[in-house]
Amino acid sequence: MRRMKLLAAFVLGAALLAHAENPPAPFPPVPTPEQLAWQRMELTMFLHFGINTFSDREWGTGKEEEKSFNPTALDCRQWARTAKAAGFKLLILTAKHHDGFCLWPTKLTEHCVRNSPWKNGQGDVVREFVEACHAEGLKVGLYLSPWDRNHPQYGGDAYNDHFVGQLTELLTNYGPVDEMWFDGACGEGPNGKKQVYDWPRYYATIRKLMPQALIAICGPDIRWVGNESGVARLGEKSAQRGSAPKWHPAECDVSIRPGWFYHAHEDAKVKPLAKLIEIYFASVGRNSSLLLNVPPDRRGLLADPDVARLKEFGAAIRALQGGRITPRSLGASAARGADFSAGQAADGNLASYWATDDATKAGWLELDFGAPMEFNVVNVQEAIALGERVKSYHVDAEVAGAWQMLARGTTLGQRNLHPLAKTTAQKLRLVIEDARACPAIAEFSAHLAPVTPPPLKVQQSVLPLTAHKPARASNVHGNDTNYGADKAVDDDDATRWATGDATRECWLEVDLEQPETFRRVAIKEMAPRIEKFAVEYKATAEGAWQTAFSGGKAGKDFSATFAPVTARWVRLHILAASFAPTLWEFGVFKE
């Protein structure tokens, strides 16, 4: 009898142990395999190249002559080699921009490389691009603008047939394509009409012809972060938990230059390394992917200043990764079992992770370096194949025998990077304050990096509610993206929204993405031109604008408080100005 009891106890214990070490159940929504692979790439490169390269424009008119396209030394392998050496994993080419000029010899329009002098009309940039990417082991993305300022059928049902035909050519003639990238630009065609895009039909065509291809940004798989400054929000989420929950990760797009296409006069304006690192921490380091635009020049090569900067950028990222400090030992408040121990979060393998039992929604993970070590970056990554689970966390260090909080956050996701002032400590602890399901931490590490952005000086609540939120304006100088509405809400005093020279009345509208209560406005003009303005708000898209505050002159550093209002949309309505308004920043605040 005693032997039977011991055997039963052994079987029960083994069963409990096996049960305890079962992997945690996913917490929906979760990424598809393609989305997971895309998020783990983290760095992708945009290549704006086309007839605008030769007309020195950002947006072409559609009337450019095909003969103007004539790169003298096009080498897509140079693009691919440079990108790969800098750590980029996927490249996206503008196969057709808004001007309608196609970089492949399409049968569907005469406005294409077939009618250019380049290679006597026998060239195909898309083919050379795809082959170069595949030769370097890189993934392929194609940008195809739905807006077409050249095609006479734009604005009617027949144009949707034409666009599906273009998609079909690209997705059947060039081998594997990993991403199709669409923006939502929609303007007039040569017939003066605007197009109603048949998005469901476009998506169905892609799913049929290239089912593994992700669809961004006007698409179901990857979303635009809402600005062109390369900055994600603090706490950026991939799991969208609205009425129809889905996995919809954010991509941050920004150009290495002021413009998106190559302009020789911008050779001295390539972003410095410090700015690129700041962008990296604000995109990849905030649970997003970075899409960095690097435009080929008129030779068909990446320009020397850009190549030099990319080399520096790649070296800096490798130094950050290589500066990881190896812990002597690890500990945790609890673990699900040996397969999910603390050591699984420090092995450099995103497929393994530390996890607690299902009932535990809080806990801590500790690194002990064995001796005081200096570091200036903390990296934390969730096992996102199981969903975004953590709701809030903070990072502590044991400094001179006492624990000090170094950083805190909400969503973790694919990666959160915390830049710090140089800190010397023997122990580092990740404290999960709350989670939707048991925590699953893939990596927790400290790094000493030679180049980092300044540590965050403020908590999220002190930033403008408008920072990095979707913005649009009634008027933009020359329709130039360098002066777009997003430049007034990018928390960067070096970029600005500008209006056309004849503008005296205009507006700048920001979608706060959820109802927010605010009671202060701040305006920074480049030059004091505003004579009269109103801060307006509305709770619904269809609602009427109401006035929260009225003012006269603004100037270079204006701030005012008013009775609190709650709204999702806020608008700076400039009613009168002495000359074309242009703003460094516009923001509203809770306090």
KEMIFI-79231 format. One record per residue (C-alpha): x, y, z. Coordinates in Angstrom, 1 decimal. Layout:
N
X, Y, Z
...
***
This chain:
591
0.0, 0.0, 0.0
2.8, 2.4, 0.9
4.5, 1.6, -2.4
1.3, 2.4, -4.3
0.9, 5.7, -2.5
4.5, 6.7, -3.3
3.9, 5.7, -6.9
0.7, 7.8, -7.1
2.5, 10.7, -5.5
5.3, 10.4, -8.0
2.9, 10.3, -10.9
1.0, 13.3, -9.6
4.1, 15.3, -9.0
5.4, 14.5, -12.5
2.0, 15.5, -13.9
2.1, 18.8, -12.0
5.6, 19.5, -13.1
4.8, 18.7, -16.7
1.7, 20.9, -16.5
3.7, 23.7, -14.9
6.1, 23.8, -17.7
3.6, 24.0, -20.5
4.1, 27.1, -22.6
1.8, 30.0, -21.7
-1.2, 30.3, -24.0
-1.1, 33.2, -26.5
-2.9, 36.3, -25.4
-4.8, 37.6, -28.5
-4.3, 39.3, -30.8
-1.0, 37.9, -31.9
1.1, 38.4, -35.1
0.9, 36.3, -38.2
4.3, 34.5, -39.0
4.9, 37.2, -41.6
4.2, 40.0, -39.2
6.5, 38.4, -36.6
9.3, 38.1, -39.1
8.8, 41.7, -40.2
8.9, 43.1, -36.7
12.1, 41.2, -35.9
13.8, 42.8, -38.9
13.3, 46.2, -37.3
15.3, 48.1, -40.0
14.0, 48.6, -43.5
15.1, 51.1, -46.2
13.0, 53.2, -48.6
14.5, 54.1, -52.0
12.6, 57.1, -53.6
13.8, 57.0, -57.2
12.1, 58.0, -60.4
11.5, 60.8, -62.8
11.4, 63.3, -59.8
15.1, 62.5, -59.3
15.7, 64.2, -62.7
13.1, 67.0, -62.5
14.4, 68.0, -59.0
10.9, 67.8, -57.6
9.2, 66.0, -54.7
5.9, 65.6, -56.4
5.9, 65.3, -60.1
3.1, 66.7, -62.3
2.7, 63.7, -64.5
3.6, 65.8, -67.5
7.4, 65.1, -67.4
8.9, 63.7, -70.6
10.1, 60.1, -70.4
13.3, 61.1, -72.0
14.4, 62.9, -68.9
14.9, 59.6, -67.0
18.4, 58.6, -67.8
20.6, 57.4, -64.9
24.2, 57.2, -66.0
25.5, 54.4, -63.7
22.6, 52.7, -62.1
23.7, 49.9, -59.8
21.1, 48.4, -57.6
23.7, 46.0, -56.1
25.4, 49.1, -54.6
22.1, 50.0, -53.0
21.7, 46.5, -51.6
25.3, 46.1, -50.4
25.2, 49.4, -48.6
21.9, 48.6, -47.0
23.0, 45.2, -45.9
26.3, 46.4, -44.4
24.3, 49.0, -42.3
22.0, 46.3, -40.9
18.9, 46.7, -43.1
16.9, 43.6, -43.9
14.3, 44.8, -46.4
14.3, 47.4, -49.2
11.3, 49.2, -50.7
11.5, 50.8, -54.2
9.1, 53.4, -55.5
8.1, 51.5, -58.6
5.6, 54.3, -59.4
5.2, 57.6, -57.6
2.3, 60.1, -57.9
3.6, 61.3, -61.3
2.7, 57.9, -62.8
6.1, 57.2, -64.3
6.8, 53.4, -64.0
10.3, 52.0, -63.4
9.4, 48.8, -65.2
8.5, 48.4, -68.9
4.8, 48.1, -68.3
2.4, 47.3, -71.1
-0.3, 49.4, -69.5
1.0, 53.0, -70.1
3.6, 54.7, -72.3
4.8, 56.7, -69.3
7.6, 54.3, -68.3
11.2, 53.4, -68.7
10.4, 51.7, -72.1
10.2, 55.2, -73.6
13.3, 56.6, -71.9
16.9, 56.7, -73.4
18.2, 54.7, -70.5
19.5, 51.4, -72.0
17.8, 52.4, -75.2
14.4, 51.7, -73.7
15.4, 48.1, -72.8
16.0, 48.7, -69.1
13.9, 47.5, -66.1
14.8, 49.1, -62.8
12.4, 46.9, -60.9
14.0, 43.8, -62.2
17.5, 45.0, -61.4
16.3, 46.0, -57.9
14.7, 42.7, -57.1
17.6, 40.7, -58.4
20.1, 42.8, -56.4
18.0, 42.3, -53.2
17.8, 38.6, -53.7
21.5, 38.4, -54.5
22.3, 40.0, -51.1
19.8, 38.0, -49.2
17.5, 40.9, -48.6
13.7, 41.0, -48.7
11.9, 43.0, -51.4
9.2, 45.7, -51.0
7.5, 47.7, -53.8
5.8, 51.1, -53.5
3.0, 51.6, -56.0
1.2, 54.9, -55.8
-2.5, 54.7, -56.3
-2.5, 58.4, -57.2
-1.5, 58.8, -60.8
-1.3, 62.3, -62.2
-0.5, 61.1, -65.7
-3.1, 58.4, -66.4
-6.2, 59.8, -68.2
-8.6, 57.3, -66.6
-7.7, 58.3, -63.1
-11.0, 59.3, -61.4
-13.2, 56.5, -62.8
-13.8, 52.8, -62.5
-11.6, 52.0, -65.4
-8.6, 53.3, -63.4
-9.1, 50.6, -60.8
-8.8, 48.1, -63.6
-5.6, 49.7, -64.7
-4.2, 49.7, -61.2
-5.0, 46.1, -60.6
-3.3, 45.4, -63.9
-0.1, 47.2, -62.7
-0.2, 45.2, -59.4
-0.6, 42.0, -61.5
2.5, 42.8, -63.6
4.6, 43.5, -60.5
3.5, 40.4, -58.7
3.8, 37.9, -61.5
6.9, 38.9, -63.4
9.6, 39.4, -60.7
9.6, 36.5, -58.3
9.0, 36.8, -54.5
7.8, 40.2, -53.2
7.6, 40.5, -49.4
5.8, 43.8, -49.0
3.5, 46.1, -50.9
3.6, 49.7, -49.6
0.7, 52.1, -50.3
0.1, 55.6, -49.1
-3.3, 57.2, -49.1
-2.4, 60.1, -51.4
-5.5, 61.0, -53.5
-5.5, 64.1, -55.7
-6.6, 65.3, -59.1
-5.9, 63.4, -62.3
-5.4, 64.8, -65.8
-9.2, 64.8, -66.1
-9.6, 66.9, -62.9
-11.2, 64.0, -61.0
-10.3, 62.3, -57.8
-10.3, 58.5, -57.6
-12.3, 56.2, -55.3
-9.7, 53.5, -54.6
-11.0, 49.9, -54.6
-8.9, 48.8, -51.7
-10.7, 45.4, -51.2
-9.9, 44.5, -54.8
-6.3, 45.6, -54.5
-5.9, 43.5, -51.3
-7.5, 40.5, -52.9
-5.2, 40.7, -55.9
-2.1, 40.7, -53.6
-3.4, 37.9, -51.5
-4.1, 35.8, -54.6
-0.8, 36.5, -56.4
1.6, 36.9, -53.5
0.0, 35.6, -50.3
3.1, 36.0, -48.1
3.4, 39.7, -49.0
2.6, 42.1, -46.2
0.4, 45.1, -47.1
1.4, 48.5, -45.7
0.5, 51.4, -44.9
-3.0, 51.7, -46.3
-3.3, 48.1, -45.6
-4.3, 45.5, -43.0
-0.8, 44.3, -42.0
1.3, 47.3, -41.1
0.2, 50.8, -40.1
1.7, 54.2, -40.4
2.8, 55.7, -37.1
1.2, 59.0, -38.0
4.2, 61.2, -38.8
7.2, 61.4, -41.1
9.8, 62.2, -38.4
10.6, 58.6, -37.5
9.1, 58.8, -34.0
6.7, 56.4, -32.3
4.7, 57.2, -29.2
5.9, 56.2, -25.8
4.0, 53.0, -25.1
3.4, 52.3, -28.8
1.2, 49.2, -29.2
1.1, 46.5, -31.9
-2.0, 44.9, -30.4
-5.0, 47.1, -31.3
-7.7, 46.2, -28.8
-10.7, 48.1, -30.1
-14.1, 46.6, -31.1
-12.3, 44.4, -33.7
-9.0, 43.4, -32.0
-6.1, 42.8, -34.4
-2.3, 42.8, -34.6
-1.4, 46.0, -36.5
2.3, 47.0, -35.8
3.5, 50.5, -36.4
6.2, 51.6, -39.0
8.1, 54.9, -38.6
9.1, 56.4, -41.9
11.6, 59.3, -42.2
14.2, 60.4, -44.8
17.9, 60.6, -44.2
17.7, 64.0, -46.0
15.1, 66.9, -45.8
13.4, 65.6, -49.0
12.4, 62.1, -50.1
13.9, 62.3, -53.6
17.5, 63.2, -54.3
18.4, 66.9, -54.6
22.0, 67.9, -55.0
21.6, 71.0, -52.8
20.8, 68.6, -49.9
24.1, 66.8, -50.0
25.2, 68.9, -47.0
21.9, 68.3, -45.1
22.2, 64.5, -44.5
21.0, 63.8, -40.9
24.0, 63.6, -38.5
24.7, 60.3, -36.8
23.4, 61.6, -33.5
20.0, 62.4, -35.1
19.8, 58.9, -36.7
20.5, 57.3, -33.3
17.9, 59.4, -31.7
15.4, 58.3, -34.4
16.5, 54.6, -33.9
15.7, 54.8, -30.2
12.4, 56.6, -30.9
11.2, 54.0, -33.4
12.9, 50.6, -33.0
13.3, 51.4, -29.3
9.6, 52.1, -29.0
8.1, 48.8, -30.3
8.1, 50.0, -34.0
10.0, 49.4, -37.2
12.2, 52.1, -38.8
11.8, 52.7, -42.5
14.6, 55.0, -43.4
14.5, 56.6, -46.9
17.8, 56.9, -48.7
17.3, 58.3, -52.3
19.5, 57.3, -55.2
21.0, 60.2, -57.1
20.9, 60.9, -60.9
23.7, 58.4, -61.5
21.5, 55.7, -60.0
23.8, 55.3, -57.0
23.4, 56.1, -53.3
25.2, 59.4, -52.9
28.5, 59.5, -51.1
27.3, 61.5, -48.1
24.5, 59.1, -47.5
26.7, 56.0, -47.9
29.2, 57.5, -45.4
26.4, 58.2, -42.8
24.9, 54.7, -43.3
28.3, 53.2, -42.6
28.5, 55.2, -39.3
24.9, 54.3, -38.4
25.5, 50.6, -39.0
28.7, 50.7, -36.9
26.8, 52.5, -34.1
24.0, 49.9, -34.0
26.5, 47.1, -34.0
28.4, 48.8, -31.1
25.2, 49.0, -29.1
24.5, 45.4, -29.6
28.1, 44.4, -29.0
28.2, 46.5, -25.8
25.9, 44.0, -24.0
27.1, 43.2, -20.5
27.0, 39.5, -19.6
25.5, 38.8, -16.2
27.2, 36.5, -13.8
23.9, 35.1, -12.5
20.2, 35.7, -12.9
17.2, 35.5, -10.6
13.5, 35.9, -10.7
10.5, 36.3, -8.4
9.1, 33.1, -9.8
9.4, 30.9, -12.9
7.1, 28.6, -14.7
9.7, 25.8, -14.7
13.2, 25.1, -15.9
12.2, 25.7, -19.5
11.1, 29.2, -18.6
13.8, 30.2, -16.1
15.4, 33.6, -15.7
18.3, 32.5, -17.9
16.0, 32.2, -20.9
15.7, 36.0, -21.0
19.5, 36.5, -21.3
20.5, 34.0, -23.9
20.2, 36.2, -27.0
17.4, 33.9, -28.4
14.0, 35.6, -29.0
12.4, 32.1, -29.2
13.1, 31.4, -25.5
11.7, 33.4, -22.6
11.2, 33.8, -18.9
7.6, 33.2, -17.9
5.6, 32.8, -14.7
2.7, 30.6, -14.0
-0.7, 31.6, -15.4
-2.0, 33.1, -12.2
0.9, 35.6, -11.8
0.5, 39.0, -13.5
3.5, 40.7, -11.8
7.0, 39.8, -10.8
10.7, 40.7, -11.3
13.7, 39.5, -13.2
17.2, 40.3, -11.9
20.6, 40.5, -13.5
23.7, 40.2, -11.3
26.9, 41.2, -13.0
29.1, 40.0, -10.2
30.8, 43.4, -9.8
29.8, 47.0, -10.4
29.5, 47.6, -14.2
28.9, 50.7, -16.2
26.0, 50.9, -18.8
23.9, 53.5, -20.5
21.2, 51.5, -22.2
18.6, 49.0, -21.0
16.9, 46.7, -23.5
13.6, 44.8, -22.8
11.8, 42.5, -25.3
8.6, 40.5, -24.9
8.0, 37.1, -26.6
5.5, 38.8, -29.0
4.5, 35.6, -30.7
2.4, 35.2, -27.5
0.9, 38.8, -27.8
1.6, 42.0, -25.9
1.1, 41.1, -22.3
2.8, 43.6, -20.1
0.8, 46.7, -19.1
3.3, 48.6, -16.9
6.9, 48.1, -15.7
9.9, 49.8, -14.4
13.7, 49.2, -14.3
15.7, 49.5, -11.1
19.5, 49.4, -10.4
21.3, 48.6, -7.2
23.6, 51.6, -6.9
25.9, 51.8, -3.9
23.7, 49.3, -2.0
20.4, 51.0, -2.7
17.8, 50.4, -5.4
17.1, 53.3, -7.7
14.5, 53.6, -10.5
16.1, 54.3, -13.8
13.2, 54.1, -16.2
9.6, 53.1, -16.5
7.1, 52.2, -19.3
3.8, 50.6, -20.3
3.7, 48.5, -23.4
6.9, 46.4, -24.0
6.4, 44.6, -27.3
9.1, 43.7, -29.7
11.7, 46.0, -28.1
11.9, 48.9, -25.7
15.2, 50.7, -25.4
15.9, 53.1, -22.5
18.8, 55.5, -22.9
20.3, 56.5, -19.6
22.9, 58.6, -18.1
26.0, 56.4, -17.5
25.2, 54.3, -14.5
27.4, 52.0, -12.5
25.6, 49.1, -10.7
26.1, 45.5, -9.9
22.5, 44.5, -10.2
19.7, 45.4, -12.6
16.1, 44.5, -12.1
13.0, 44.5, -14.4
9.9, 44.9, -12.4
6.6, 43.9, -14.1
4.0, 45.9, -12.2
0.9, 44.6, -14.1
0.2, 42.4, -17.1
-2.8, 41.1, -19.0
-1.5, 37.6, -18.8
1.5, 36.0, -17.2
4.7, 37.9, -18.3
6.8, 36.3, -21.1
10.1, 38.2, -21.4
12.4, 37.2, -24.3
15.3, 39.5, -23.5
16.4, 41.8, -20.7
19.9, 43.3, -21.0
22.2, 46.2, -20.1
24.5, 47.8, -22.7
27.3, 50.3, -22.8
27.0, 52.1, -26.2
29.3, 54.8, -27.6
26.4, 56.8, -29.1
23.0, 57.2, -27.4
20.4, 59.9, -27.4
19.9, 62.0, -24.3
17.9, 60.3, -21.6
14.3, 61.2, -21.5
13.9, 64.3, -19.4
10.2, 64.2, -19.0
7.4, 61.7, -18.5
4.9, 61.1, -21.2
2.3, 63.2, -19.4
4.4, 66.4, -19.9
4.8, 66.0, -23.6
2.1, 67.8, -25.8
-0.9, 65.6, -26.4
-0.4, 66.5, -30.0
3.1, 65.1, -30.2
3.6, 62.7, -33.1
-0.2, 62.4, -33.7
-1.7, 62.4, -37.2
-2.0, 66.0, -38.5
-3.3, 67.7, -41.6
-3.4, 71.3, -42.8
-5.5, 73.4, -45.1
-2.3, 74.5, -46.9
1.3, 73.4, -47.3
4.0, 75.4, -49.1
4.5, 74.0, -52.6
2.8, 70.7, -51.5
6.3, 69.9, -50.2
6.5, 67.2, -47.6
9.4, 69.0, -46.0
6.8, 71.5, -44.8
3.9, 69.2, -44.0
1.5, 69.5, -41.1
3.3, 66.7, -39.2
6.4, 68.9, -38.9
4.5, 71.1, -36.4
3.7, 68.2, -34.1
7.0, 66.3, -34.2
8.5, 67.7, -31.0
11.4, 69.0, -33.1
12.1, 72.8, -33.1
14.3, 72.3, -36.3
11.4, 71.4, -38.6
8.3, 73.5, -39.5
4.9, 73.5, -41.1
4.8, 76.2, -43.8
2.1, 77.6, -45.9
2.0, 79.1, -49.4
3.2, 82.7, -49.7
-0.3, 84.0, -50.5
-1.9, 82.4, -47.4
-3.3, 84.6, -44.7
-6.0, 82.3, -43.2
-5.4, 78.5, -42.7
-5.7, 75.7, -40.2
-3.7, 72.9, -38.7
-5.8, 69.9, -37.4
-4.5, 67.1, -35.1
-6.3, 63.8, -34.3
-5.4, 63.0, -30.7
-6.7, 59.4, -31.5
-8.8, 59.3, -28.3
-10.7, 61.8, -26.2
-8.3, 63.9, -24.1
-8.7, 66.7, -21.6
-6.5, 69.7, -22.2
-6.2, 73.3, -20.9
-3.0, 74.8, -22.3
-1.8, 75.7, -25.8
1.7, 76.4, -27.0
2.7, 77.9, -30.4
6.2, 78.5, -31.7
6.3, 80.6, -34.9
9.4, 80.8, -37.1
8.6, 84.5, -37.4
5.8, 86.5, -35.7
3.2, 86.6, -38.5
-0.1, 85.4, -36.8
-2.4, 88.4, -36.1
-5.5, 86.5, -34.9
-6.2, 82.8, -34.1
-8.4, 80.4, -32.3
-7.8, 77.0, -30.7
-10.8, 74.9, -31.7
-12.0, 71.4, -30.7
-14.6, 68.7, -31.5
-15.4, 65.4, -30.0
-16.5, 63.6, -33.2
-15.4, 63.7, -36.8
-18.8, 65.0, -37.9
-19.2, 67.5, -35.1
-19.0, 71.2, -35.3
-15.8, 73.0, -34.2
-16.0, 74.9, -30.9
-13.7, 77.5, -29.6
-11.6, 76.8, -26.5
-9.4, 79.9, -26.7
-9.1, 83.0, -28.9
-5.9, 85.0, -29.3
-4.2, 87.8, -31.2
-0.5, 87.8, -31.9
1.4, 84.6, -31.1
5.1, 84.9, -31.8
8.1, 82.7, -31.2
7.1, 81.2, -27.8
3.4, 81.7, -27.0
1.6, 79.8, -24.2
-1.8, 80.3, -22.6
-4.2, 78.4, -20.4
-8.0, 78.2, -20.7
-10.9, 76.3, -19.1
-10.4, 72.6, -19.6
-12.1, 71.0, -22.6
-12.3, 67.3, -23.7
-12.1, 66.3, -27.3
-10.4, 64.0, -29.8
-9.7, 66.6, -32.5
-8.0, 69.9, -31.9
-7.4, 72.7, -34.5
-5.3, 75.8, -34.6
-7.3, 78.1, -36.8
-5.2, 81.1, -38.0
-7.8, 83.8, -38.9
-5.4, 86.5, -40.0
-1.7, 86.9, -40.6
0.7, 89.5, -41.8
2.4, 87.0, -44.1
2.3, 83.2, -44.8
2.2, 81.5, -41.4
4.9, 79.0, -40.6
5.2, 77.2, -37.3
8.0, 75.2, -35.6
5.5, 73.6, -33.1
1.9, 73.6, -32.1
0.8, 71.7, -29.0
-2.0, 71.3, -26.4
-1.3, 70.0, -22.9
-3.2, 68.5, -20.0
-1.5, 70.9, -17.6
***
